[in-house]
Amino acid sequence: MKFNIFLKLKFLIASLKQSLAFLSIGFVGFIAFTNFDELRKNSLNREMIIILIIAFLISIISLFVNACAWKLLINWLGYKKRDDELIDLYLRTNLLKYLPGGIWHFVERFRSLKSSIPSSQAFSFVLLEPFLMLSAALSLTAICNLSRTPFLLFFIPLFFLARRWRAYLIMQLGAVKLLEFKKLGEKLSFTRESIRSWNPISPYPIHAVLVELLFILFRFAGFWFCLKAFSIENIFGVFEWISLFSLSWSIGLVVPSAPGGIGVFESFLLLITRGEVPEDYILLALLSYRLIVSLADIFVHLPFQFKTKLI
């Protein structure tokens, strides 16, 4: 009986996430349709193209920074492997996040890692990466809103990364993803005891957190240059833009049914800036940013694709 209720709840949550993804993409499409005439009038000049190229280069750098953050997190958890292999694994699989379901990049990393370590440990490494990203993005939102007490709650996820809460955190995250991995035929022995069998090298992954914060700032810098290309970067101060971006990016991250957060990030940012930023210009900036980060993912993935074909 309890199992049936659990399955129904999982189905309901999955359906809700898919509905949110479709609604978000539909909302962005509606805004684009209602502003079609204004969008058509805008054309890129030389200065705008140069600014967007800068955004593209920054987005490429951000991927390497994020790969380094994941490597540092895994090293903190006690995993010893050549750093370049971990970075290559991250960059090689990152493009898979655009596939429907939003878990295929995690699955591929898990399958690669479990060839040299226990499956429960590999599963844990994969689980903690998106939580690290979410914690960093939410903390940046809080940093930019220190005068607003409710935003201080956004620091809470950072505390769960500490060594003493590691087993509890992984168990909670695992409860969400375990069934999805098992559906793919993966055999997982995932218990609190298996998690406690290996210990992090220090009480807190401070280096991984700091580099992840740097990743979010690089991500924001790419977005800010997209705003600058359409001359709307001065509507808000830079700290307010960081807050708006980080919060919207976090929302896009926690809706996994939207591949790569497509539509969710854009629709949320459109909603919270509506009435204060011209819709046609912010939409152009968002569409440019989405195109740029997607091209950056493809660009970074290409060397691995050519290497596979050569082998």
N, C-alpha and C positions, 0 to 999 in steps of 0.2 A: 504493500500500500504506500509506504513512505517512498519507495523507489519510483513508483508511478507518479507521485506528486512531484518528486525531484525532476523527472524527465519532462513533465508538463511545464514546470517552472523554467527549465533550460530552454525548452521550445519557445516559451513566451518571451524570454529575454532575447533569444536569437532573432525572433520575429520583430521585436521592438527595435533592435539594432539595425536590422535591414530596412525597416520602415523609416527610421531616422536618416539613414544613408540616402534612400531614394527621395525623401522629402527635402533634404539638404541640397542634393543635386538639382531637384526640380525648382527649388527656390532660387538658386543661382541662375538657372535657365530663364526663369520668369523675370528676374531683374535685368538680365541681358536682353530679353525680348522687349521689355518696356523702355529700355534705353537704347534700342537698336539704332535709331537715327543719330543720336549723339555719338555713339561708338563708331559709326561709319564715317563721321566727319573727321575723326582723329587719325592722324598719320604720323609715323615716326620720322623724326629728322636725325641728322648725323649725331648731334649731342645726346639725344635720347638713346640711340643705338649703342653708343659708347658706354653710357651709364648701365644699360641692360647687360652688356658684355661683362662689365665689372661685377654685376650681380651674379652672373653665371659663374665667373671664376671663384667668387667667394663661396658659392654653393658647392663647388667641387671641393674646395678646401674643407668645408664643413663636414663632408663625408669622411675624410681622412681623420679629422678631429674626433668624430663620433666613434670611428673604428678604434682609435687609441683609447678612448674612454672605456669601451667594452673590454679591450685587452687589459687595461689596468684593473677593472672590476674582477676579471677572471684571475689575474695574478694575485689580487687581494684574497680571493677565495682559496688560494693555495695551488692553483694549477700552473705547472711549469711546462711551457712549450715555447718554441721559437716565436718571438713577437711578430715577425713578418708573416708567419703562417696564420696567426689569429686575425691580423689585419686583412690579409688576402681573403680569408674565409668570410669575413664581414662584408667586404666590398664586392666579392664575387656573388654573394647571395642577396644583396640589398635590393636588386631590381625585382626579385620575386614578391616583394610586398604589394606590388600592383595587381597580382593575381587575385581573383575573387576568393573571399574567405579571410584574407589578410594574415595567414599563418605560415605560408609556404617558405618564407625566408627563415622563420624559426625552425621549421621542420628540417630544412636542408642543413642548417648549422648543427642541429641536434644529431642528425645522422652522421655528420662528419666527425663531431666530437666523440660520440659514443664508440668509435672504433678504437680509441686509445684510453678511455676512462669509463667507469660505470655509468649506465644509462641514467640513473637517478641524478648523478652529478652533472652530466651533460644537460639534462632537462632543466636543472636548477640554473645553470649558466644562461640558458636561453630565456628562462622566465624573468630573470632579474634585469635584463637589458632594457626592455620597455619601461619597467618600473623606475629605473635610473633616469631615463629620459623624462618621464612624467614628473618625478620628484624635482629635477632641475628646472623644468619649465614652470611648475607651480611656485617654486621658491623664488624665481625671478619675478613672477607676478607679485608675490608678497613683498619682495625687496623694493619694488617700485611703488608700493602702496603701504609703507610702514605706518603712515599716519592714520590708516583706516584699520581699526582693530580686527574686523572679521577676516581680513586677508591674511592675518598672522596664522590662521589655521592651515594655510597652504604650506607652511613649513613642516607640518606633521609627517608627511611621507618620508622626509629626509631622516627622521629619527628611526624609522623602521629598517633602514639600511644598516644600522649598527649590528655588531656581531651578536649581541645578546638577544636580538629580536629576529635574527636571520632565519632560524628554523620555523618560527611562527609565520613570518612573511612568505617564505617559500611554500609552505603548506597551503596557505590561503590562495596564493597565485596558482598553485598547482591544481587546486580543486576546480578552477575555471578552465584550464587548458588540458587537463589530463584526458578527459573523454575525447576531445578533438584529436589528440595524438593517438589514442587507442583505436579510433575509427580508421586510422591509416595503417593499422596492423602492427603498431609499435608495442612491444611488451615492456611494461614499466613496473618495476618494484619501487614504489615511491612512498616511503614512510619517514616519520620524524627521526627514527633511529638512523636511517641511511643518510639523512642530512647531517646529523650530529657526528657522523663518523669522520668528517673532515672539517677542519677549523680554519677560519680566516687568519691571516698572518698578523693582523692588528685589530684593535677594537672598532675602527671605522674606516671605510674606503674613501678617505679624504681626497686622495689624488684623482680617483675616478670621478668623484662628484665635481671637483673643480674643473676638470677637463670637459665634463658633460655640460657644465654651465657655460664654458667657452663655446661648445658646440651650438647651444641655443642662441648665444650672442652672434655667432657667425651666421646662423640661420636667419636671425633677425636682420643682420646687416644686409644680406641678400634681398630681403623684403623691403628694407628701408630704401635701397637704391632703386627698387621698382617704384616706390612712392615718389622718389626724387625725379624719376624719369617723366612723371606726369605732374610734377610741381605741386604735390599735396603733402609733402613731408613736414611742412611747417604748420599745418592745421592743429596738430597736437605737439607737445614737447616730446623729446626723444624718450624720456622715461615712461611717459604715458603710452607711446607707441609700443615700447618694449612690453609693457603690461598687457596691452590689448593683444599683441601678437602672441605672447607666451600663453595667455589664457585660451585663445582661439586654437592655437597649435595643440594644447593639451586636450581640448575637446575633440579635435580631429584624431588624436592618438588613441583615445579610449573608445572610439566607435570602430571596432575592427572590421565590421562588415563593409565599410567604405575603404576600398583598396587605396593604401597610402594616404588615407584621410581626405581623399578627393571629395569636394562638395561640402563636407562638414566644416572644415576650417574656414572656407570662403564664406559660407552662409552665416556662420556665427559672427565673423568679423563684420560682415555687411549689416547684420542686425544691430550690433552694439555701436556701430558708427553712423547708423542711419539718421539723417536729419542734420548731421554735423559735417559730414564729408560728402561732396558731390558724388552721387551714385555711379555716374558714368566713369569718372576718373578712378575711384577706388576699385571699381569692377575691372577696369583695364589693368590697374596695378596688380590685382589679385590673379587675373588670368595670365599676365606676364610672369608673375612669380611662379605660378603652378607649372607653366611651360618650361621655365628656366630650371627649376629643381628636378623636373622629370628628365629634361635633357642632360642635366648633370649626372643623374643616376645612370642613364644610358651611356654617357661618355666614359664614366669610370668603369662600367661593366665591360666595355668593348675589348680592352686588352685581354681580359680573361676568356672572352669568347673566341678571340683569334688564337690564343694559346691552346685552347681545347681543340680547335680545328687542326692546328699544326701537329699536336700530339696524335 
